[in-house]
Amino acid sequence: IVKIQEFERPKADTLCYSRFVPERTDDYTWENNRVAFRTYGPTAQKMIEDNIPGGTLSSGIDLWLKKVDYSIIDKWYAGNVKKSGYYHIDHGEGYDPYHVGKSRGTGGIGVWKGDTLLTSKNFTAYRTIAIGPLRTVFELDYEPWSEYGIKETKRISLDLGSNFSKFEISLVAENPVPNYTIGITLHDGKGDIILNDKDGYYGHWEAIDNSFVGEGIILDPQQVQQAFDFRTST
């Protein structure tokens, strides 16, 4: 983990915000007045590899459901320190019911080979570039992954008022790569799916508990080879 400098949290009720979260293993979490997301760091990965409870092995993107327009990251994590699983319960501001596991979550990447998705593990370093309040920007690095030796850096930004994070991804491979793949998880294989290669947008609409959630990806259609719906029996 690389810390380049300390940032003071912006003082505003409605804002964009992101930070590294050492008190919850080592998440990196970001939000604005509409949505919140997180992904997972090297300590969470090592816990899984060492069979220590509470770890997470995933480069997928987790989605939190917010009901309020003010910042909730610090409050929810503080609640989780006092009582594990706090943010998985709705206390009136929203909660995290979205399960990522080894999936891509909402917008994680990989390489599709045969009928297998090759992916990176957790991020290994982060750099906070702009904490907010109108835009938050940060970068995540990953160890080289797959047989192709892919070095990956994600620059993620989120603007105030937007439902979409912007991902600018640098990928350098030691060997030729057949494709790069972006995914959205289908929980239990359910939900309505939109695949539009012509215009470069893709969506999933699903019921989670008593709410409905929409996830989407927007791409330059000229970069798209093919979109497909792949479901497994497990």
N, C-alpha and C positions, 0 to 999 in steps of 0.2 A: 504494500500500500504506500503510495507516494502522496504526501501532503505538501502542497506548494505554498500555501499561506492561509492565515486565518481570515474568515469573513465575519462581519457583523451582520446579524439577521436584519433584513429590512423591516422598518416599522410602518406597517400598514395593515388594515383589516383584510383587504382583498389584494392578493399578490400572487406572483409566481415564487416558488421557493424550492430549493433542492439542497440535500446534504448527505454526507456519509453518516451512517448510523451505527457507531460502535456498540451502543447499548443493546442493540438487537443483533448480536453476532457481528455482521458487517454488511448490512444492506446499504444500497444507495437508493434514495427515495426522492421523488420529485412530484410537484403538484402545481396547480393554478386554482382559479376560482370555480372550476368545473370538474376536474378529474385529478386523480393521483395514481402514481405508478411506483414500482420498485423492482430492483433486481439484486442479485446475490453475489457476495464476495468470497475471497479465498478461505477465510476461517470457516464459513459455513460448509464449503466443499471439504475441507480437511476433517471436519467433524464426521461427515458421512464416511469418508475413507478410513477413519480410525474407529468407526462404529460407536461414535459418541452421540447420544440422543440430542435432537434439536437442530441438526444441521440441514442444509439444503444443497443439493447438487443440481444446478440448473443455470443455463444462460437465457432462459425464457424471461418474459416481461410480465410481471404481476400487475393486476388492475385492482384499484380500490374504488369503491362506490361512495361518492360524497353526496350528501344532501344539503350542504351549506357552502357558501361562497368564500368563507374565511379559511385561513390555514389550519390544518388539523394534524400535520405530521408530528410536531413536537408533543402535542397533547396525547395523541394515540400511542406513541412510543413510551411516553412517561407512564401512561396507564398500563401498558404491557409490562413495564419493569415491576410495577406493583403487583400485577396479577397477569400471569402468562395467558395469552390468548385474548387479551382485552379487545384488540381491534378486530377480532373475528365476530364480535357481538355488537349489534347496533345499539348505541347509547343515545340515539337521537340525531347524530351527525352523519351517519352512514357506517360502513364497515367493510371488511375484506372477506367476501365469501368466494372469491375467484381462485380456483385451484390451478396451479401451474405444473408442479411436479417436474418431470423431464420433458414436458411439452414445450412448444414455442411460446405459450401464453398468448399475448396479443402483440405480435410483431417481431418475435425472435427469428434468427436466421440459421441456416445450415446449408448443407450440400446434399442433394437428392441423388442417391446411387442405387439403381435397381429399385427395390421396394423399401429401402432403408434411408433414414435421414441422419446424416453425420452432423454433429454439432460440437461447438466448443464447450468447455466447462465454465465455471464461474469467472467473473472478471478478476484480474490480479492487481490492477492499479487504477486509480481514479484521479481526475484533475477537475476541480470546480473552477469554472471560468467566469461565470456570472451567476450570482445567487438569486437575483431578482431586482426589483419587484415586477417589472413589465415583461421580462424574459429571463428564464433561467437556462444556463448552458453548462454542460460538463462533458468530460470524455472518460471512456472506460477502455482499458486494454485487456487483451486476452492472450494467454499462452498459445503458441502455435498448436493447431489442432488438425486432426484427421490425417490420413495418409498423404494428403496434399501439402502438409506443412503450412497451413494458412495463418498468417499473422493478421490479427484483426484489431482495429480501433474504432469504437463508435463515438461520434460526437452527437449528443442528444440535446435538443432544445425544445422548450415549451413556452408559448406566448400566453399572456393573459387573455382569457376569453376563448381560447381554442380548445377543441376536444381532441386534437391530434398532436402528439409529439412528432418532431422532425428528426429523422435519423440520417446522418451523413456517415457512411461506413467506409473506412479504408481497409482494403483486403489485398494482401500481397502473398502469393502462394509460391512454394518451391517447385511445384509440379503443376502441369495444366489441369485446370478444374473444369468439369463438364457443365456446371451451373452454380448459381447461388440461389437459395430458396428462402422465402419468407413465409411464415406460417401463423395461423390462428388456431388455437386448440378448440376442438369440438367436445365439450363435456358430455360424456355418455353418448357421443355420436348424435346428439340432438340439436335442434335449432334450424333456422332458415338460413340458407347460404346464397350469396350473390357472387358470381364470378364473371367479370366483365373485362376480358382481355382487350377489347377494342378501345375502351376509354381508360383502362388502367386502374379500376377500382374494384375492391373485393370486400365483402362484408359477411358478418355472422350475427344473427339476432337470436338470442336465447333467453329462456326463463331461468333465473337463479333465485331460489327461495320464492319470495313473493314479489320479486322485481323482474323487469325485463332489461337486458343489457345488450347494447350493440357495439361490436368491435369492427374496425375497418382498417384497410390498408390502401393507400393511394400511391401509385407508381407512374413513372413515365412509360406509357404503353409501348414505346419503341424498345424498351429494355426487357419486355416480357416475352418469353418463349411460349409458356403454357401455364395455365392454372388448372388445378384439379382438386377434387374432394377425395381424400384418402382416409378410410376408416379401418381400424383393426378390430379384432374380436376380443382384445384385452384392454 
